[in-house]
Amino acid sequence: MAHVETPLVSVRGLGKRFSGVTALTGIDLDITPGTVHALVGENGAGKSTLGKVIAGVVRPDDGEMRVDGVPVTFRSPADALAAGIAAIQQEIALVPARTAVENVFLGREPRRRGLPDARAMRRRFDELRESLRFNVSPIGSVGVLRTGEQQKVEIMRAVARDARLVVMDEPTAALGVDEVEHLLAAIKRLRERGTTIVFVSHRLEEVKEIADAITVLRNGELVTTRPAAEISAPQLVEAMLGRSLQSAFPTIAPCSPDAPVVLSARGVRRSDVLRDVSLEIRAGEIVGLAGLVGSGRSELARALFGADQLDAGTVEVDGEPVVMRSPKDAIDAGIALIPESRKDEGLFVDATVARNVTMAHLHTITRRGVVQPHRERAEVARAIDEFDIRPGDPRQIVGTLSGGNQQKVLFSKWLLRHPKVLIADEPTRGVDIGAKLAIYEIIAGLAGEGMGVLVISSELEEVLGLAHRVLVMRQGRIARELSREDANPERVMHAAFGTETAQVAA
C-alpha cells in the first residue's frame, strides 16, 4: 500500500465572516510538507483571509484546522509561530530604526549572562545569509533598505524562528522585476530546505513558475485544488472568473487608416535611452509598445508627457507643435499619462478618492482659487460611476482601496477632462484578473470614442490583445512595427532580442 503523507496543515469546513459579510465558506484544504502551495483568486475571493487564518492572524468562525494531524486553535500569530507557522504580510512589519540582525532576532535574542549576545546573533545571521544566499547588510537601519531587501529580512526572521511553514501574502506586489526574480529564487531554496510556503498571489505567471499545487478561490469558496503542472494559465483564469479566457479581451473596433493623426513624434532623442524615435497614433487607434526591460518604453512615455526633457525631436498633437517643458504643457495639449507606478508617480495614497480625482483639474472646480464643493462632488460622483470605483465613497482614502480600484482612480483622474491622447504605462500592474478585464474595457471604450491610446506593457498578451498596431522597442529605438494581423509572440520577441536575422537565416 502506498504511503500517504500527513498534511502539514489541514482545514475542513472553514468559514469566516466580517460584519455579516461572508469571506470564506466551507473551505477544505490540505497543504503538503515541503511544497509551495499557491492561493489565487480575484480581490475579495478570500485568498488573503485564508492565509491569515492559517497564520493565526484571523480566527475562523466555522470549521477545524489541524497541524500534523492534531487539531489546533490559534488565538494569535504567536500561537501559530509556536506550531511552526509564520507570516509575511503585504505590509512590511520590521522596526525601521533597527538593524537587520536586530530585526531577525527581535524578541528571541540569544543571551549570555542575561543580556543579548551580539556575537551569537551575528554568527547566526551570517549562517542564515549564507544558506539562503541573501546579500543583506547586517549594519545600518532596515528602514533605508529597498522593499525587496526588507522582505529578505522578514524571511530570515521566519527561518530563524524555526518556521516550518511561511505564509507569504502578495510578496511580489511592491517589487521590481529583478527583485521578483531574487525572491522567487529564495522561495525555491526554502523549499529545498524542506520549508513549506503558502504563496498568496494574483500574478499567475509567478504562480505557475513557483507553485507545486494551486488552490483557486472565488467569492469565498474553494473552486479547485490541482497540481500546478496539471492546470494551465487559461484554465486558472477560467476557474478564477467563472468564464473562459476568450472573453478576457473586449472586441476592439477597427481604426480607419484615414483617421486623423492625434499624436506625432519625430526624431525623439534623450541621452542614451531614446535614439531617434518616431511614431504616430491616430484617433481611435490603440498602439501597443512592447520590448524588454531597459528598452526605453517608459522613458518614451515620460518624454512624450514632458516629464523628461528631450535632447532633440518634435511632438505634435492634432498637427500642432507642442514644446514639452513640463507635464503641464502635455496636459494643456491634451495628453494624459497613466504612469508605471501609481503609488510613486500617480496617486496621493494618503488622500481621499475625491482629492485624487480632481487634483489635476482644480481649475474646473475652483472659483477665484477656492474649491467649489458642489462642483467637486458632481465631478467625483461622475468619475466614481463611470469607472465603477468601489467602494463608491469619495471620502475613502485611496491607500485603503484594492489595487484594481486604485488603478481606476488613476484612470479617472486623467480622463476627467477627456484628453486627445492617453499614454498607459503598465496599466494593469498590481491588479487582479477581474480588474484587468475592467481596465481593458475602459481602454477599448476610449479608443471607440476616438481617443488615441499608447499602451505600454511587459505582458505581451496584453499588448497583442488590445493593440491595432504593435511597436517593438530595442535599445532606445523602434525595432519593428507589426499590424494586429501580423503580430504574434514569436515576432515580437525576436524583434525585442534582435534575433530576426538569425531566425530568417535558420
Secondary structure as UniProt FT lines:
FT   STRAND          9..18
FT   TURN            19..20
FT   STRAND          21..31
FT   TURN            33..34
FT   STRAND          36..40
FT   TURN            43..44
FT   HELIX           47..54
FT   TURN            55..56
FT   STRAND          62..67
FT   TURN            68..69
FT   STRAND          70..72
FT   HELIX           77..82
FT   TURN            83..84
FT   STRAND          85..88
FT   TURN            96..97
FT   HELIX           100..104
FT   TURN            105..107
FT   STRAND          111..112
FT   TURN            113..114
FT   STRAND          115..116
FT   HELIX           118..132
FT   HELIX           142..144
FT   HELIX           147..160
FT   TURN            161..162
FT   STRAND          165..169
FT   TURN            171..174
FT   HELIX           177..192
FT   TURN            193..194
FT   STRAND          196..200
FT   HELIX           204..210
FT   STRAND          213..218
FT   TURN            219..220
FT   STRAND          221..227
FT   HELIX           228..230
FT   HELIX           233..241
FT   HELIX           245..247
FT   TURN            257..258
FT   STRAND          261..270
FT   TURN            271..273
FT   STRAND          274..282
FT   TURN            283..284
FT   STRAND          286..291
FT   TURN            293..294
FT   HELIX           297..304
FT   TURN            305..306
FT   STRAND          312..317
FT   TURN            318..319
FT   STRAND          320..321
FT   HELIX           327..333
FT   STRAND          335..338
FT   HELIX           342..346
FT   TURN            349..350
FT   HELIX           353..358
FT   HELIX           359..364
FT   STRAND          366..367
FT   TURN            368..369
FT   STRAND          370..371
FT   HELIX           373..387
FT   TURN            394..395
FT   HELIX           398..400
FT   HELIX           403..415
FT   TURN            416..417
FT   STRAND          421..425
FT   TURN            427..430
FT   HELIX           433..448
FT   TURN            449..450
FT   STRAND          452..456
FT   HELIX           460..466
FT   STRAND          469..474
FT   TURN            475..476
FT   STRAND          477..483
FT   TURN            484..486
FT   HELIX           489..497
FT   HELIX           500..505
//
